[in-house]
Amino acid sequence: MGINREALKEKIKRMRDPSSRFGDSDLWRPDQEGNLETVRFLDNPFTDDDPFIQLFFHYRIGKGRHILCPRKNWGKTCPICEWAKSIVNNNPEDKELARDLWPKQRFFGVIVDRKDPTLTPKYYGFGQKNYFQLIDKLHNAEYRDYMDPLKGIDVTVKCQKEMGETGKPQMYPTTTFDFSRRDTRLADTDEKIQEILNKIKRIDEIFKPMTVAEIKERLNEWLQWQEGDSLAEGEETRGVNEPEDSFEEDEKEPVSVEEINAEFEKALSESEATA
């Protein structure tokens, strides 16, 4: 069967078209190649004091979406945290595994992408460093209304891997924000603005917590695979489940054994205090 080069060319063109990213997904992520993207942050009608939502996830545990950590999010028992704590005093390889499984912090804000012709609100996940930048702007007299749908400010997002000291690209991309100095309406008419705001979803409609039993099952399946033989050629890789929104450079977990032990000891004392 010959290659339909024209059809293939059209398919690649659609894949590269920014508008092709606006489907059923409720999550938005910036281009990872350093291309500039313009978004408008919106106030979240389902939060009280903070327009951004903090969540903790376990990443790369088998197949399926990333797992909300019951302990870090709601102070409940988490089988993954318990298992990670149980191996913290084993050999260094186990400590590295425990570190990788430890819950990762993520902040989520509501945005609309200016390239999206429908201006559909989506959730954008980012790290603590970017969270502080966005909060600082809310306390800046010049930018504090940047979320206002009538007189707010668009934000340019750039996400790319910077060059490290060794001359090689860093493992994690760095995200930077550039705030426009010109205020703009979210949409042309008040009716359209209200329509956009009415489409904002609750975060728990997007990230569904798993039960303890479901988390245990996922963990056990993953551990069984880890202990098994190497994958046969061509077999699907399990347990390597990259996040929809990659970690930024400031989101790395503790790197030394001492830091890992200190974090586990802190978590253990917290869980005992709430027991």
N, C-alpha and C positions, 0 to 999 in steps of 0.2 A: 504494500500500500504506500503510495507516494505521499510526500509531505505537502499539505496545502499551505504554502508559505504566506499567502495573503490572509487566510483565516488565522494563522498563527500570529502574524503581525498585528492583526486587529485585536486578538486576545491579549497580547502583551500591552498594547496601547490601553485597553480597558483596565488592566491590572495596575498600570502606572497612573491612571487618571485618579486624582484625589477624590473625586466624587464617587468613585467605586467603593470607597471605604464606608460609605454611609448606607448601610443596610439595616439588618435587624439588631445589630449589636448596640448595647446600651453603654459601652465603654469606648473611650477615645484615647488614642495614643499618638504622640507626635512622630513625625518622620525620623527614623534613626540615622539618617545619612547627613544630618546637619542642615537640611533645607528649612527655611523659615516658614512657620505656620502662624496664622493670626486667629486668635480666639477671643471670645468675650466670656469672662467669668460671671456667673449669676449667683445671687444669694439663694441659699437652700431653704425653701419654705418649711422643711421638716426638721430643722435644727433650731435650737434656741439661741445660745450665746455665740456660737462659732459656726460660720458658714461652711467649714470644712469638717469632714468626718474622719476620725482615726480608726483604723482597723489593723488587726494583726493576722497574718496568714502563715500557714505551713505550705511551702512550695515543694514541688517535685516528689510528691508521695504517690507514686503509681499513676494510673490513668484517671482522667477526670479533672474537674476544676480544682483550683487550689482550695485548701481547707481553712476555714475560719477557726482560729484557736479559741476554744471555749475558756481556757484559763485567762489569757491576756485580754480577751474582749469582755467576758462576763463573770470572771472569777469562779468558773466551774472546772470540774475535772477534765483534763485533756490527756488522752492515752498517749499521744505523741510526745508531749512534754514529759510525762511520767517515764516513758521508755528512754528518752534522751537522758534524763537525770540518772537513770539506773546504770548507764554505761559510762558516766562522766569520769569515774576513777579507773577505767580500764586503760588499755594502751593508747598511744597518741593517735593511731588511726581511728579508733572509736571516738576520740574527742573531736576529731575533724568531722566525722559523720554527725555527731551530736550537734556541733556548731551549725552544720548545714541544715539540720532539721529544726533548729530553734526558730520560733515565730519571728517573722519580719514585719516591721512597722510600715504602714502605708497610709497616706492621707488622700482623701477624695474630694474633689470640688466639681461643681456643675459648670459646664461650659457649652457654648455653641461654637462650632467651627465656621469661620467666615466663608470657607470654600463650599460648605454644605448649602445647597440652594434651598433646602427646607428649614434650615436653622433649628434642627432637632436637638434638644438638650441631651447631653451625654455626661457620664462621669469620667473624670480624668484623674488617674492615680499618680502620685509623686511622693518624693521623700521629704524628710524633716527639714532639710536645708531650704528646699523650695517653699515648704509650708511657712517657715519663718519669714521668707521674703514677701509672701503674699499677705501675711498678717501685718508685717511692718507697714505695708502700703496703706492698710486700713487706718493706721494711726498717723499717716502723713497728710497734712492739710491739702496738699496739691493733688493727691491721688485717692483720698479716702472714699470717694464715690465711684470708684472704678467698676463696681458691680451694678450700679444704677442702670436700669433698662432705658431711661430717657437721656441721661447725661453722663453715662459711664465711659470707660476708656478701654479700647481694644488692647490686647497684649500679644506681642510676638514671642513665639516659643521656638527655641532652637535646642535640638537634642543631638549630641554626637559624642563619639569617643575622642577624648583629647590625647595628645602624645604624652607618654610618661617620661620619667627621668631616664629610662633605658633606651629611649628612642622608639619604643613600640607603643601602639595604641593601648590605652587603659582598658581594663577588663569591663568596666561599667561606663555607660555614657554619662555625660554631664548635661544637665538641662539648665538653660538660662532664660530669664524673662526680660523683655524690653517693653516698658509701658509707653504707649503713645501719649503725646501731650495734647492731642485733639480729642475732645469728647464727641461721641457719636450716639445716635439712637440705636437701640437693638434692632429695630425694624422700622419700616416707613410709617406704619399706622399704629395707633393705639390698639386697634383690634388684633392686628398681627402680633404685637408684643404680648398681649394677654394670652393669645393662643399658644405662643411659645412657652410662656411661664406655666400654663396649665398642663403642659406635657412633661414637666419635671417629675421623675419617679422617685419613690422612696428607695433608699439604698438597699433595704432588705428585700425589695422586689428583684434585685439583681444578684446579690450575694446571699444564698440560702445557707443557714447553718446546718451542719450535719449532726446527727445524734451520736452519742458516745459509741453505740454499737456499730454505726456506720463507719466512724473513724477507726475503730478497732479492726474492722474487717479490711478497710483500705490499708492500714498499717501492716497487718499480718500478711496480706497478699504481697505487699512491697518487700517485706523482710524475707519472705520465702523466695522471691525472685533474687534478692541480693545474695542469699546463701546458695543459690543454685549454680549450675554450670554456666559458662559463657554462652551468649546467644549464638544460635546457629546463623550461618551466613544468610542475610536477607530477612531475618526475623525482626519483628518490630521492637524497637527499644522501649523499655518500660522504666518508669522512675525518672526519666529525664524530661520533665514537663515544664517548659519555660513559661514564665508569667506573661500575660497579655501585655503588661506594662513593665518593661525591664527596669531593674534596679538602677538608680543613679549612683554616681561614685560615692556619695556621702552615706549610702545605706549599707555599707558592709558591716557585718557583725564582728564581735571581738576576735582578734587574730591570735592572741597568745593563749596558751593553756591556762595561765593564771587568770586571765580575763574571763575565759569560759567558765572556770570553776567558780569565780566570784559571782557571775551571773546566775549560775545554777544554784548556788547557796542562797542568793537573794530570793530567787523564785521559790526555793524550798521553804524558806522561813515565811514567805508571804502565804504559801498554801497552808502551812501549819497554823498560821495565825487566823486564817479564815475557816479552818476546819471545825 
